[in-house]
Amino acid sequence: MTVTVDPVPPELIAPAPGDRADFLLELRSEEIPARMQDKARDDLARLFAAELDKVGLKPGAIVTFATPRRLALIARDLPAATEPVTEEVKGPKTAAPPQALEGFLRKTGLTRDQLVERDGILFAITRKPGRATAEILADAIPAIIRAFPWPKSMRWGAASASTESLRWIRPLHGIVALLGEGVVPVEIAGIASGVTTFGHRFHHPGPITIGSAADYEEKLRACHVVVDQDQRRVAVRDRAAALAAEAGLELVEDEGLVGENAGLTEGPVPLLGRFDADYLSVPPEVIQLTARVNQKYFVCRDASGALANAFICTANIDAPDGGAKIVEGNRKVLAARLADARFFYDTDLKVPLEEQAAKLDRIVFHEKLGQVADKVARVAKLAEWLATGGIVPGCDPALARRAAELCKADLVTGMVGEFPELQGVMGGYYAAAQGEHPAVAEAIRDHYKPAGQGDEVPTAPVTVAVSLADKLDTLAAFFDAGMPPTGSKDPFALRRAALGVIATVIESGLRLPLAKTITQALLARPGRHSLEGQLALLDFFADRLKVQQREAGVRHDLIDAVFALGGEDDLVRLLARTAALQAFIGTVDGANLLAGYKRAANILKKEGYAPAEQDGSGLSYTPEPAEAALVAALDSAEPRARAAVKAEAFEGAMAALASLRAPIDAFFDSVTVNDADPAKRAARLALLSRVRAAVHAVADFSRIEG
Amino acid sequence: MILALHAYWAERGCVILQPYDMEMGAGTFHPATTLRALGPDPWNAAFVQPCRRPTDGRYGENPNRLGAYYQYQVILKPSPPDLQDLYLGSLAAIGVDTALHDIRFVEDDWESPTLGAWGLGWEVWCDGMEVTQFTYFQQMGGFDCKPVAGELTYGLERLAMYIQDVDNVYDLAFNDAGVTYGDVFLENERQMSRWNFEVADTDRLFDGFRKAAAECENCLAPTDGSDPLPIPAYEQAIKASHIFNTLQARGVISVAERQAYIGRVRDLAKGACGAWMERNAADWKARHPGWSA
């Protein structure tokens, strides 16, 4: 290891590390997209901490701020310098040949008299002085700026004649870097750090001098900038709720909108306006969506819970007219949006869904899987089959078919073209308005559900049939074509589809034979089908089920234990069996039986035992009492367990197994399996094999952990 | 308003141009933007460009959506450091009071798949209405912009609605003698919407698209073996792009085909931009030592 003493000019001798100061960094730019601000704060804190960590500096705390025009960080209690470090390097023995000493002196850059001798060994002792924190920061800031991981970044200005010029989210204009009250000198892409920043773009466009981290927030506040995003969020949330209350309404809360508006303003001023009540003839989902997505407005409910003709926009200025002109302008924009929505709605209403559905042959479902019209035909067939076969009880097959035939028709409507999020919802409205059966309209509206965990799971029979058919068809099609999800890539949301099927089946307790249903879904597709795809899909369901059940507190090894029996594709039965198993394994009998089973299985495995043809003949010797007792217990338990499994009375099956526990324990306690007499040995191995088989009739205990 | 903008930007060194005499979807298609955004020479220009957006037609029934409207386009290369302030100054010049109106820069990354171009910037909101597209071009025709140009695209009708305080675009006063925007354009919107959505003969449109594409290729590789002609080639690309937009409004291009058509137009535009770069490269390098494409 090479250690050299840095020559330290007197003026750069670090201040005493004991002095502590706060550091302020502000990176001022043109407007940063609202959705990127939170991550940018995290990245800034992370990169800053990493830079300090490299030199062993520990700040007291790091806080970060983001507004549309600035990204800032305050690091508390930074020492003024890093601690000096003393390093000792072991050298040669005093008695070593001169060449060794020369080499060591060369390596350390010291002379013989600077070395220290201890116990006949020479040591080089060097003191690394502390480095001034300001100097460290001056290196760190440009490194952080250059390494900043913006999701998208850009070049600008004259420097951009080279693609190597500095990149930032939008043009970067200023850097404030203050350690205590002193400027940390930095220059990057022609921007020199200093003490100057700017206030609110319209309320205080002039420069402001920042004294230190201590007065940063306060000075900006005086210049109409609330630099703390959390304070802006509170201002938006509370004021919007208050405005609604003042108008006798209730705010429809939307934290996403709160954050977005706080990210679009430096001094948020929520304002309430009204739109023409005539527009309330447009479905409320449409009004809320266009207000939120296109305009970032909150909406309100009236006392009856219905959508009110009010909106709340968030301005960035406190206008002298109290915001009257701003509200008026926003009202006009919303009116135009709503006029557009009504245009789509009225135009769509005039076209029967059946006619729209006919256009689905123009829309590609997937380039390898044909058009949406083909998919609809398959879904209709499968939904009808689910109803006819009684798999979805109480479902009228004709209604299931009808709902399925119309379920994708809204994809070609103007409204869904404009707002894809409204797929299903609009179809439901149009179906109801065009006189379809209410169950059909409901199924069209809800067949995409559940759209994720926590989403409502459909239970209305027609909806359930269409929802299952749609998801199973998608899954079957992609797996059949060899396109299952891989790793983190699941572009067609197949995992979500499978979880949706599982949740729907469990919610309604449907007796859905999965393998048979998948076959049915495949048969509706043209061409040859791959067996691999079908098996892979069943495995996929098993995996999804484990994930879903793990979250519900079910042990995945127990699900494995039931799955491993094979042939079980009825999710409801499988889960009932798993639940009974989990309860049983939790009892003393269960735990001991598992131990006994494992002992038996280990012996069989060690002996390489293969069950011979059972000759059914009795034993050629007199069994020991424990041996006879086990045979008797099996004779009684086996048929009981079998019958209980058949009747799906899984607690009963577990009880039958529990009756084996004591005889097995007794058997292991008093009987030697590996008897010298080959006949005894063979018979006892066969008995253990019978124990194993009896247990396997209920679940594959070898999969159970512990 | 147009005169005020002309005066404002002329004072700031822009050449004032006239509209390009072809149908196009946005002022960005004007060769003074597209082609001039390429290369190292400084370029500052301002002009009005009529725009045609067949799918945005609403038969004259929407208060601010139009199938044909006017943009005011400013391009400044390289982008000046005070571009946002210059822009706000131009709003003041046309009478937008930023003490009373809420001006916001809302993320809107611009991308033109048909031009092979993208940039970062914002849509500028005035009281919630998008009045300007503000973009720092990063690529054009698939080429890096070196240096980056700043582009401002004002929606003239929308700004006029603010300044005149009217709710409906057709109520805008066109002069002081009672002529409104509706008097001038309402019938156009009605008839053009009918034509774009319902009447246009799609076979002839498809044919027109093919012919424009073929002619573009002819300009890029003249049959007599002479040098490519990027400007005529680019004009044919503009033409193909507009025909494609009309076909879209007629609803005869499926989702799958759509990508293929966009790709086709992009290839034409890229070809023209590439030929433009090639034709000028030697001059540019001579004037700007160290510059490279």
Interface residues (C-beta under 8 A of the other chain):
Chain A: E30 E31 P33 A34 R35 P68 K152 S153 M154 R155 W156 G157 A158 A159 S160 A161 S162 T163 I169 R170 P171 H173 F202 L264 T265 Q295 Y297 C313 A315 N316 I317 A319 P320 D321 K325 I326 E328 G329 N330 K332 V333 L334 A335 A336 A339 D340 F343 R362 I363 V364 E367
Chain B: P40 R58 E61 N62 P63 N64 R65 P78 S79 P80 P81 L83 Q84 T98 A99 L100 H101 D102 I103 R104 F105 V106 E107 D109 G119 L120 G121 W122 C126 D127 G128 M129 Y136 Q138 D144 C145 K146 P147 V148 G150 M161 Y162 D167 S254 V255 A256 H288 W291
